[in-house]
Amino acid sequence: MADEKKTSLGIDENVEGLLCYVFGWVTGLIFLLTEKESRFVKFHALQSIFFSIAAFVVGILGMALAFIPVIGPLLSPAVSLGIIALWIILMVKAYQKEMFKLPVIGDMAEKQVK
């Protein structure tokens, strides 16, 4: 397609943005270090790294919730599902060529790219 913008790696920008999220901080770091031109890809790479760190911390807290009687066993899986749902949303939005910013994390990523 003519409207597909290629990155310095020769991949369509939206595909590379999606790939930043596939293996979390690992692919985020790979694309952050290898992509030389695309601010779109660098933003998603940084947001992927920051999201992975935040998801790890929230996941640990979610596991700790499991020990709270009655509500813990309900909240703990909800936290995990929320993280997975947000991860999928981030991949879809990147593929749709959107600069979808998460609160706080997205702002941090955007500042680093500029």
Rosetta blueprint (number, residue, H / E / L):
1 M L
2 A L
3 D L
4 E L
5 K L
6 K E
7 T L
8 S L
9 L L
10 G L
11 I L
12 D E
13 E H
14 N H
15 V H
16 E H
17 G H
18 L H
19 L H
20 C H
21 Y H
22 V H
23 F L
24 G L
25 W H
26 V H
27 T H
28 G H
29 L H
30 I H
31 F H
32 L H
33 L H
34 T H
35 E L
36 K L
37 E L
38 S L
39 R H
40 F H
41 V H
42 K H
43 F H
44 H H
45 A H
46 L H
47 Q H
48 S H
49 I H
50 F H
51 F H
52 S H
53 I H
54 A H
55 A H
56 F H
57 V H
58 V H
59 G H
60 I H
61 L H
62 G H
63 M H
64 A H
65 L H
66 A L
67 F L
68 I L
69 P L
70 V L
71 I L
72 G H
73 P H
74 L H
75 L H
76 S H
77 P H
78 A H
79 V H
80 S H
81 L H
82 G H
83 I H
84 I H
85 A H
86 L H
87 W H
88 I H
89 I H
90 L H
91 M H
92 V H
93 K H
94 A H
95 Y H
96 Q L
97 K L
98 E L
99 M L
100 F L
101 K L
102 L L
103 P L
104 V L
105 I H
106 G H
107 D H
108 M H
109 A H
110 E H
111 K H
112 Q H
113 V H
114 K L
